[in-house]
Amino acid sequence: MQLIKIHPSDNVAVALEDIPKGAEVTVDGKKILANEEIRRGHKIALTAIASGENVVKYGNTIASATADIAEGDWVHTHNVKTTLKEGGEYVYDHKTYDLPDTAKRTFLGFRRKDGRAAIRNEIWIIPIVGCVNGIAKQIVEQTQDLVSGSVEGIYTFPHPFGCSQLGGDLDQTKRLLAALVRHPNAAGVLCLELGCENLTHEIFLKELGEYDPERVKFLRCQDVSDDVGEGVKIIKELAAYASSFKREEIPASELVIGMKCGGSDGLSGITANPTVGRFSDRLISLGGSTVLTEVPEMFGAENILFSRCENEKVFEKAVGMVNDFKDYFVSHGQVVYENPSPGNKEGGITTLEDKSCGCVQKGGSAQIVDVLKYAEPVTKKGLNVLSGPGNDLVSATDLTAAGAHMILFTTGRGTPFGAPAPTVKISTNTALYEKKSSWIDFNAGTVAEGEDLDDAGERLLDFVMEIASGKQTKTEEQGIREISIFKDGVVL
């Protein structure tokens, strides 16, 4: 199959392979002559589209034609424009869909003292302020000999914040860092302080709340003469504690999986994202939880999600989340549709509506049970929506902070980064999977080659259980783990 028409009402189709100029292609039994080269992931007009007429893909308007487009023409940024505006009115039009029957799954994970499940048994050093990043790195380097048995790794996550911040920025930093401290994949945590930062010990403790002193320990570097040596002593104590945990069989219903896309292309909404959506529906049918974020990449496709809010209260929270992000753009003098990226466009995505309609495919068809603030933990089983930007590192850190055991990251162009939680890279096309074997964990490009989406979703569910049971992702194998904290204010 050379082309795919996603929805019966679409007036464009997407090329699943490069189509040369002059080639005759068939869509729904209709023969169309390509008037110019149509690269993989890009769109071809299935009928004449007059200037000012809507371009329809996924059954939704993704653009308005800026010139007359002939049948067989390439449809992209040169002849269409976005239809998005800053404002918008939303009406709750509730829709429900059946979830698939899914055979029970279990994974080999760790059971924490508080009853929570984990898929990794690691020790994390969380710098409470960026000034101690170097000390944290030295402690990690000097304790690698403790990684043995069930202790699977010792890591730190440098960042530049925790001081010289005011108001909302400082609040977001402390909320994010406290959430990382609470993450179940960390069997033990060292909170590394300096001693003079804005994010004081007392402020951080108040945000953190009740904690287990066997699991969470603190070191204030200004209070000791040998900060690295004291840190090494604490890590040894935490390693002894962490070694008491062993893998055991745990139901899939206890998993929380984050869902994210980046470096997207024209196949993202056709192969990888709907594969993740099929996975999400299956995990939720087993009683598990998934988390969808990237609010700016919901613009133009909000109603696809809003219609699945399980009640009006959740709907109102979802509308508020989207409107707050639009206000954030406007308050900075930016238009809401300043997206997609150059790489997205190169891969065939034309407008933000085009990108958003593909992005939300990761949410499958389940009901949305909750809408979460930045770094707010998941507390409800099912599909959750998390407030956060589209930026890969910021949103992946946000998903980790929300409690995601693992992040499924779809990509059409590839990226090597990894979050603190295991980050599974899913390619939209087989060429990327073969080219970047050191980056990509799972190939969804097979969908473009004929694999049924339900089969791909089932295959991904099996793969997730392997990762949850200890199989390392490509980023884990290379030790790539990073965080980025969302900020929007003054640096003192």
Backbone torsions as a table, in degrees:
resi	resn	phi	psi	omega
1	MET	NA	124.3	-177.8
2	GLN	-88.8	-30.4	-175.0
3	LEU	-132.9	155.9	172.6
4	ILE	-132.5	129.1	170.8
5	LYS	-98.4	113.0	-168.6
6	ILE	-72.6	-42.2	-175.2
7	HIS	-130.3	146.1	-178.2
8	PRO	-55.9	-29.1	-177.2
9	SER	-88.3	0.5	-177.8
10	ASP	-68.2	144.0	173.4
11	ASN	-109.5	11.3	171.6
12	VAL	-134.2	156.7	173.2
13	ALA	-125.4	161.8	-177.8
14	VAL	-109.8	133.6	179.0
15	ALA	-75.2	127.8	177.1
16	LEU	-91.2	-8.0	174.2
17	GLU	-152.5	163.2	178.3
18	ASP	-61.5	131.5	179.7
19	ILE	-115.8	117.1	-177.7
20	PRO	-71.8	156.3	175.5
21	LYS	-58.3	134.1	178.4
22	GLY	90.2	-6.8	-179.9
23	ALA	-72.6	144.9	175.4
24	GLU	-97.8	125.3	-179.6
25	VAL	-122.5	159.7	-177.6
26	THR	-122.5	129.7	176.8
27	VAL	-130.9	122.1	-179.1
28	ASP	52.4	38.3	178.0
29	GLY	81.6	-2.5	-179.6
30	LYS	-99.9	131.0	178.6
31	LYS	-88.0	132.4	-178.3
32	ILE	-130.6	138.1	178.3
33	LEU	-96.9	124.4	178.3
34	ALA	-73.4	116.1	-177.2
35	ASN	-76.2	-15.4	178.0
36	GLU	-155.9	171.1	179.6
37	GLU	-62.8	135.3	175.5
38	ILE	-118.5	107.9	-177.9
39	ARG	-76.7	158.4	178.7
40	ARG	-52.7	131.8	180.0
41	GLY	90.9	-12.9	-178.7
42	HIS	-92.8	168.6	-171.0
43	LYS	-107.2	145.7	174.3
44	ILE	-122.4	141.0	179.5
45	ALA	-74.2	129.7	179.6
46	LEU	-88.6	-12.3	179.7
47	THR	-156.7	168.8	176.5
48	ALA	-66.6	136.7	178.9
49	ILE	-124.5	115.3	-177.2
50	ALA	-75.1	153.5	175.9
51	SER	-55.7	130.6	-177.3
52	GLY	92.1	-12.0	179.4
53	GLU	-82.8	152.4	-178.0
54	ASN	-75.3	142.5	169.9
55	VAL	-96.1	126.9	-172.8
56	VAL	-117.1	127.1	177.2
57	LYS	-144.2	146.6	-173.2
58	TYR	60.7	16.6	-176.0
59	GLY	77.1	9.5	-178.5
60	ASN	-125.3	153.0	173.9
61	THR	-70.2	123.4	178.7
62	ILE	-112.0	-8.1	-177.4
63	ALA	-174.6	171.6	172.6
64	SER	-123.6	135.2	-178.8
65	ALA	-67.0	134.7	177.2
66	THR	-100.0	-2.3	177.2
67	ALA	-154.0	163.5	175.1
68	ASP	-65.9	131.6	-178.8
69	ILE	-116.4	125.7	-179.4
70	ALA	-87.5	155.2	172.8
71	GLU	-55.0	130.5	-179.3
72	GLY	92.7	-2.7	178.9
73	ASP	-79.1	154.2	170.7
74	TRP	-73.0	129.7	-179.1
75	VAL	-111.1	113.2	-178.1
76	HIS	-158.4	-160.8	-171.1
77	THR	-62.3	-19.9	-177.7
78	HIS	-77.9	-16.6	-176.7
79	ASN	-135.5	12.7	174.7
80	VAL	-141.7	167.4	175.7
81	LYS	-143.5	161.7	178.8
82	THR	-65.6	155.2	174.1
83	THR	-111.6	5.6	-176.1
84	LEU	-72.1	146.4	173.8
85	LYS	-128.9	163.1	-178.3
86	GLU	-65.7	-37.4	-177.2
87	GLY	-85.1	-178.2	177.9
88	GLY	167.6	142.2	176.4
89	GLU	-114.5	140.3	-175.9
90	TYR	-124.4	138.3	179.2
91	VAL	-121.8	133.2	-179.3
92	TYR	-74.9	110.0	179.8
93	ASP	-123.1	83.1	-168.4
94	HIS	-65.0	132.3	176.8
95	LYS	-132.3	143.6	176.2
96	THR	-128.2	150.6	179.6
97	TYR	-135.2	148.4	178.7
98	ASP	-73.0	140.2	174.4
99	LEU	-91.8	153.0	-177.5
100	PRO	-71.8	150.2	169.4
101	ASP	-73.3	128.0	-174.4
102	THR	-129.0	130.8	178.6
103	ALA	-63.7	141.8	-176.9
104	LYS	-57.6	143.5	178.2
105	ARG	-129.7	149.9	171.1
106	THR	-133.0	163.4	173.6
107	PHE	-136.1	163.1	177.1
108	LEU	-95.0	100.4	-177.3
109	GLY	-123.5	-167.5	-179.0
110	PHE	-113.4	139.3	177.8
111	ARG	-104.2	116.8	-179.3
112	ARG	-78.6	163.7	-178.0
113	LYS	-59.8	-30.2	179.9
114	ASP	-86.1	5.3	176.9
115	GLY	96.6	-12.6	-178.4
116	ARG	-72.0	153.8	176.4
117	ALA	-94.0	152.2	175.6
118	ALA	-138.8	156.6	177.4
119	ILE	-111.8	-7.4	174.8
120	ARG	-133.6	156.0	-179.9
121	ASN	-126.3	80.4	-170.3
122	GLU	-118.6	167.2	171.8
123	ILE	-115.0	128.0	-178.3
124	TRP	-114.2	136.8	169.4
125	ILE	-104.6	117.5	-178.2
126	ILE	-105.2	109.2	174.6
127	PRO	-69.1	123.7	178.8
128	ILE	-78.7	-19.1	175.5
129	VAL	-143.8	146.9	-175.8
130	GLY	-62.4	-21.7	-178.2
131	CYS	-60.8	-23.7	-176.4
132	VAL	-100.4	11.1	-179.9
133	ASN	-54.6	-44.5	-177.9
134	GLY	-64.4	-38.7	177.8
135	ILE	-64.5	-43.4	179.1
136	ALA	-58.9	-42.4	179.8
137	LYS	-63.6	-40.7	178.7
138	GLN	-63.4	-40.8	179.0
139	ILE	-62.8	-42.7	178.1
140	VAL	-60.5	-46.5	-178.2
141	GLU	-61.0	-35.7	-175.0
142	GLN	-87.8	2.1	-178.1
143	THR	-123.2	12.2	-177.7
144	GLN	-64.8	-20.3	177.6
145	ASP	-68.9	-13.3	178.8
146	LEU	-83.6	-7.4	179.3
147	VAL	-81.2	97.1	-179.8
148	SER	-163.3	164.4	-178.2
149	GLY	61.2	-129.9	-178.8
150	SER	-87.8	-3.1	174.9
151	VAL	-81.7	111.2	-166.4
152	GLU	-96.7	-8.5	178.4
153	GLY	171.5	155.9	174.7
154	ILE	-127.0	122.8	-171.9
155	TYR	-138.1	155.7	169.7
156	THR	-131.5	158.5	-174.3
157	PHE	-128.3	88.3	-178.0
158	PRO	-62.3	150.2	175.4
159	HIS	-158.2	162.6	-176.0
160	PRO	-96.7	8.7	-168.6
161	PHE	-109.6	-166.5	-177.5
162	GLY	99.3	-8.8	176.0
163	CYS	-148.3	162.4	-179.2
164	SER	57.9	31.5	177.1
165	GLN	-123.0	152.5	-179.5
166	LEU	-127.3	157.9	168.0
167	GLY	49.3	-124.7	-174.3
168	GLY	-61.5	-35.9	-180.0
169	ASP	-64.0	-47.0	179.6
170	LEU	-63.9	-37.9	178.9
171	ASP	-63.1	-42.3	-179.8
172	GLN	-68.0	-36.6	178.2
173	THR	-64.0	-48.9	-178.2
174	LYS	-66.3	-36.1	179.8
175	ARG	-66.0	-42.7	-179.5
176	LEU	-66.4	-47.1	-177.6
177	LEU	-65.7	-40.4	177.8
178	ALA	-63.3	-38.3	178.7
179	ALA	-65.2	-38.2	176.4
180	LEU	-65.2	-38.9	177.5
181	VAL	-59.5	-36.9	-177.6
182	ARG	-80.6	-8.1	-172.1
183	HIS	-61.3	132.0	-175.4
184	PRO	-66.3	-24.7	179.3
185	ASN	-65.7	-17.9	176.2
186	ALA	-91.6	109.5	177.1
187	ALA	-71.4	-31.5	177.7
188	GLY	-143.6	147.5	-176.4
189	VAL	-135.9	131.8	169.2
190	LEU	-105.9	116.4	174.6
191	CYS	-88.5	111.9	-174.2
192	LEU	-99.7	116.2	-178.1
193	GLU	-108.4	163.9	172.0
194	LEU	-96.9	-56.8	177.5
195	GLY	134.3	-17.5	-178.8
196	CYS	-124.4	11.0	-174.8
197	GLU	-76.9	159.7	175.3
198	ASN	-59.9	-39.1	179.2
199	LEU	-82.1	81.2	-174.3
200	THR	-70.3	164.8	177.7
201	HIS	-56.8	-43.7	-177.6
202	GLU	-66.2	-41.9	178.8
203	ILE	-64.8	-42.7	-178.0
204	PHE	-67.3	-40.4	178.2
205	LEU	-60.6	-39.4	179.1
206	LYS	-63.2	-39.7	178.5
207	GLU	-70.3	-40.0	-176.8
208	LEU	-67.4	-39.2	-178.2
209	GLY	77.6	-161.0	-177.3
210	GLU	-62.2	136.9	179.7
211	TYR	-146.1	161.4	179.7
212	ASP	-90.3	114.5	-177.6
213	PRO	-65.7	-16.9	172.7
214	GLU	-71.4	-32.3	-175.1
215	ARG	-92.9	-37.3	-174.5
216	VAL	-116.8	124.7	179.5
217	LYS	-130.1	158.7	-175.8
218	PHE	-124.4	145.7	173.0
219	LEU	-139.5	123.0	176.9
220	ARG	-100.6	110.5	-169.8
221	CYS	-62.5	-34.8	-178.8
222	GLN	-69.9	-14.0	-176.3
223	ASP	-89.5	-8.5	-175.3
224	VAL	-127.9	154.1	-179.2
225	SER	-79.8	-35.2	-178.5
226	ASP	-117.8	84.3	-174.6
227	ASP	-65.1	-41.6	179.9
228	VAL	-65.9	-44.4	179.4
229	GLY	-61.5	-42.2	177.6
230	GLU	-65.5	-37.4	178.2
231	GLY	-64.3	-40.8	178.4
232	VAL	-61.9	-41.3	178.3
233	LYS	-59.3	-43.1	-178.9
234	ILE	-67.0	-40.7	179.3
235	ILE	-62.9	-35.9	176.6
236	LYS	-62.3	-40.4	177.4
237	GLU	-64.2	-43.3	-179.9
238	LEU	-66.9	-35.9	178.8
239	ALA	-65.3	-38.7	177.5
240	ALA	-63.6	-39.8	178.0
241	TYR	-67.1	-46.3	-177.5
242	ALA	-63.7	-29.9	-177.0
243	SER	-68.6	-11.7	178.7
244	SER	-76.7	-12.7	-178.5
245	PHE	-92.8	134.8	178.0
246	LYS	-127.8	153.8	178.6
247	ARG	-68.2	140.4	177.8
248	GLU	-144.9	163.7	-177.2
249	GLU	-73.2	129.1	-177.4
250	ILE	-134.0	139.5	179.2
251	PRO	-64.8	145.7	177.0
252	ALA	-60.2	-21.4	-179.7
253	SER	-61.5	-15.7	-178.2
254	GLU	-93.5	0.8	179.5
255	LEU	-80.3	143.8	170.3
256	VAL	-122.5	118.6	-174.1
257	ILE	-120.1	124.1	175.7
258	GLY	-83.3	152.4	-177.2
259	MET	-132.4	129.4	-171.4
260	LYS	-151.2	151.2	172.9
261	CYS	-131.7	154.6	179.2
262	GLY	-165.6	151.2	-173.6
263	GLY	58.6	42.9	-174.3
264	SER	-73.2	157.6	174.8
265	ASP	-134.9	-174.4	-176.1
266	GLY	-66.6	-13.4	177.6
267	LEU	-94.8	-8.5	-175.6
268	SER	-55.9	-45.7	-178.1
269	GLY	-80.0	0.3	-177.6
270	ILE	-110.9	-34.1	-175.8
271	THR	-113.7	-74.6	-169.9
272	ALA	-68.4	-46.3	-176.4
273	ASN	-65.0	-47.4	176.4
274	PRO	-67.4	-25.4	173.0
275	THR	-63.7	-44.3	175.7
276	VAL	-63.3	-37.1	176.6
277	GLY	-61.9	-41.2	176.9
278	ARG	-65.5	-39.3	175.2
279	PHE	-60.9	-46.8	-178.0
280	SER	-56.9	-46.2	179.0
281	ASP	-60.0	-38.4	-179.7
282	ARG	-69.3	-44.7	179.3
283	LEU	-63.6	-40.4	179.3
284	ILE	-66.2	-36.0	177.5
285	SER	-65.2	-21.9	176.5
286	LEU	-87.8	-2.5	179.9
287	GLY	98.3	6.0	-179.0
288	GLY	-86.5	-173.9	-175.5
289	SER	-131.4	143.0	171.9
290	THR	-128.5	157.8	-175.8
291	VAL	-133.0	125.7	179.1
292	LEU	-112.2	133.6	178.5
293	THR	-132.5	-154.0	-176.6
294	GLU	72.1	62.8	-175.2
295	VAL	-58.7	-44.0	179.7
296	PRO	-61.4	-19.3	178.5
297	GLU	-97.4	19.5	166.0
298	MET	-104.9	-15.8	-179.0
299	PHE	-56.2	126.2	-179.3
300	GLY	95.5	-13.6	178.1
301	ALA	-129.2	15.0	-176.0
302	GLU	-55.1	-43.0	-173.2
303	ASN	-66.6	-24.2	175.2
304	ILE	-61.8	-39.2	178.5
305	LEU	-81.5	-45.8	-174.0
306	PHE	-57.5	-33.4	-178.2
307	SER	-67.3	-16.4	-178.4
308	ARG	-102.9	8.6	173.2
309	CYS	-64.8	131.9	-170.4
310	GLU	-68.3	-19.0	175.8
311	ASN	-157.7	174.1	-175.7
312	GLU	-67.0	-30.8	178.6
313	LYS	-63.4	-44.9	177.9
314	VAL	-66.1	-40.0	177.0
315	PHE	-57.8	-46.2	-179.4
316	GLU	-63.5	-38.0	176.6
317	LYS	-65.6	-38.6	179.9
318	ALA	-66.4	-43.9	177.3
319	VAL	-61.4	-44.1	179.2
320	GLY	-61.1	-40.4	179.0
321	MET	-61.6	-47.2	-179.6
322	VAL	-65.8	-45.0	180.0
323	ASN	-64.8	-36.7	177.0
324	ASP	-61.9	-39.7	179.6
325	PHE	-70.8	-36.0	175.7
326	LYS	-64.6	-41.1	177.0
327	ASP	-62.4	-36.4	177.8
328	TYR	-60.2	-44.3	177.3
329	PHE	-62.6	-51.1	-175.4
330	VAL	-61.7	-40.2	-178.0
331	SER	-64.2	-20.6	177.4
332	HIS	-100.8	12.8	177.8
333	GLY	71.2	24.6	-178.4
334	GLN	-112.3	148.6	175.5
335	VAL	-80.9	151.0	-175.3
336	VAL	-72.9	-16.9	-173.7
337	TYR	-102.8	19.4	178.8
338	GLU	-76.3	71.0	-171.6
339	ASN	-175.6	145.5	12.3
340	PRO	-81.8	174.0	-179.2
341	SER	-78.4	166.6	175.6
342	PRO	-55.6	-40.2	179.1
343	GLY	-65.3	-38.4	176.3
344	ASN	-59.4	-45.3	-178.2
345	LYS	-65.6	-39.5	177.8
346	GLU	-59.8	-33.9	-178.9
347	GLY	-85.3	-1.8	174.0
348	GLY	115.1	-4.4	177.8
349	ILE	-83.4	131.4	-168.4
350	THR	-103.2	-45.8	-177.0
351	THR	-133.2	171.3	177.2
352	LEU	-64.9	-36.0	177.3
353	GLU	-60.4	-41.5	177.6
354	ASP	-60.1	-48.3	-179.5
355	LYS	-64.4	-44.3	-176.5
356	SER	-65.8	-41.9	179.7
357	CYS	-61.6	-32.8	174.9
358	GLY	-76.3	-38.2	-177.5
359	CYS	-61.0	-45.6	-174.4
360	VAL	-72.1	-8.2	175.9
361	GLN	-60.7	-23.6	179.7
362	LYS	-65.2	-20.7	-179.1
363	GLY	-79.9	-1.4	177.8
364	GLY	59.5	-139.0	-176.3
365	SER	-128.4	6.8	-178.0
366	ALA	-72.2	162.6	175.9
367	GLN	-72.2	143.4	173.7
368	ILE	-83.6	120.1	-173.8
369	VAL	-97.5	-19.6	-178.6
370	ASP	-160.6	154.0	175.0
371	VAL	-121.4	120.8	-170.9
372	LEU	-107.4	146.2	172.3
373	LYS	-75.6	169.3	178.2
374	TYR	-52.8	126.3	177.0
375	ALA	63.6	16.5	177.0
376	GLU	-81.3	136.5	-175.6
377	PRO	-74.0	148.2	173.1
378	VAL	-69.9	129.6	177.8
379	THR	-125.7	-11.0	-177.2
380	LYS	-116.6	138.8	176.8
381	LYS	-72.4	137.6	178.6
382	GLY	123.7	-159.1	-179.0
383	LEU	-87.0	120.4	177.7
384	ASN	-110.6	148.5	174.1
385	VAL	-115.2	130.0	-173.5
386	LEU	-114.4	130.0	178.0
387	SER	-69.4	128.0	178.9
388	GLY	178.8	160.6	-179.6
389	PRO	-79.4	-179.6	-179.9
390	GLY	-84.2	-20.3	-178.3
391	ASN	-49.3	131.2	-171.1
392	ASP	-60.4	-51.5	-175.9
393	LEU	-68.9	-40.5	-179.1
394	VAL	-65.3	-46.5	-176.0
395	SER	-73.4	-33.7	177.1
396	ALA	-67.9	-36.3	174.5
397	THR	-65.3	-41.0	177.9
398	ASP	-60.2	-44.5	178.3
399	LEU	-62.2	-41.7	177.3
400	THR	-61.2	-45.4	-179.3
401	ALA	-62.7	-30.6	178.5
402	ALA	-73.3	-6.8	176.2
403	GLY	106.3	9.8	179.3
404	ALA	-63.1	125.0	175.9
405	HIS	-68.3	-28.9	-171.9
406	MET	-154.6	153.6	178.3
407	ILE	-122.8	128.9	173.7
408	LEU	-95.3	118.7	-172.6
409	PHE	-120.6	109.1	-179.8
410	THR	-89.1	144.6	-178.3
411	THR	-154.4	142.1	177.2
412	GLY	-103.1	-14.0	-177.0
413	ARG	-121.0	-17.0	174.8
414	GLY	94.9	147.9	175.8
415	THR	-160.4	143.0	-175.5
416	PRO	-94.1	-5.6	-171.2
417	PHE	-68.5	159.6	174.9
418	GLY	-139.3	144.1	176.3
419	ALA	-85.1	174.5	172.9
420	PRO	-60.2	-35.5	173.9
421	ALA	-80.4	145.2	177.5
422	PRO	-49.0	129.6	-173.0
423	THR	-116.3	109.0	-176.6
424	VAL	-89.2	117.7	178.9
425	LYS	-90.0	127.5	-175.7
426	ILE	-120.3	117.4	-177.0
427	SER	-83.5	144.2	177.1
428	THR	-83.2	-16.8	-176.7
429	ASN	-141.8	150.0	-176.2
430	THR	-67.6	-32.5	-179.7
431	ALA	-59.7	-41.1	178.0
432	LEU	-67.1	-42.7	179.5
433	TYR	-57.1	-40.8	-177.9
434	GLU	-78.1	-35.0	-177.7
435	LYS	-73.6	-41.7	-174.1
436	LYS	-115.3	60.5	-178.4
437	SER	-66.0	-18.8	178.0
438	SER	-82.3	-9.6	179.9
439	TRP	-108.5	-39.4	-165.7
440	ILE	-96.2	131.7	-179.0
441	ASP	-95.7	-32.3	-169.0
442	PHE	-144.1	133.6	-178.3
443	ASN	-101.2	114.1	172.3
444	ALA	-100.2	2.0	177.5
445	GLY	-63.4	-17.7	177.7
446	THR	-62.3	-21.9	178.0
447	VAL	-64.8	-38.6	177.6
448	ALA	-68.5	-16.4	-179.2
449	GLU	-100.6	7.0	173.2
450	GLY	119.3	-8.8	179.3
451	GLU	-66.6	136.0	178.2
452	ASP	-67.6	139.8	-178.3
453	LEU	-61.0	-37.6	178.4
454	ASP	-64.0	-38.2	177.4
455	ASP	-66.0	-40.5	178.9
456	ALA	-64.7	-40.3	177.9
457	GLY	-63.7	-38.8	177.9
458	GLU	-67.6	-40.0	178.4
459	ARG	-64.2	-38.5	178.0
460	LEU	-68.0	-38.0	176.9
461	LEU	-59.6	-43.8	177.8
462	ASP	-61.3	-41.6	-178.1
463	PHE	-66.1	-41.9	178.1
464	VAL	-58.9	-40.0	178.6
465	MET	-63.9	-34.5	176.3
466	GLU	-65.7	-45.5	179.3
467	ILE	-63.7	-43.0	179.7
468	ALA	-62.4	-27.8	-178.2
469	SER	-88.5	2.7	173.6
470	GLY	123.5	-12.9	177.0
471	LYS	-62.1	131.8	-176.7
472	GLN	-82.9	146.0	171.4
473	THR	-78.7	167.6	179.3
474	LYS	-62.1	-37.3	178.6
475	THR	-69.0	-35.7	176.3
476	GLU	-64.6	-41.8	179.2
477	GLU	-58.5	-31.4	-177.7
478	GLN	-98.1	1.6	178.0
479	GLY	70.0	27.1	-178.0
480	ILE	-92.3	111.0	179.6
481	ARG	-146.4	125.7	-176.0
482	GLU	-142.4	158.1	170.8
483	ILE	-130.5	156.7	172.2
484	SER	-144.5	128.7	-173.9
485	ILE	-100.1	131.0	-179.4
486	PHE	-66.9	128.2	176.2
487	LYS	-138.0	157.4	-175.1
488	ASP	-154.9	30.9	-175.3
489	GLY	-145.9	-159.5	-174.7
490	VAL	-77.1	139.2	167.1
491	VAL	-104.0	122.5	-176.3
492	LEU	-69.6	NA	NA
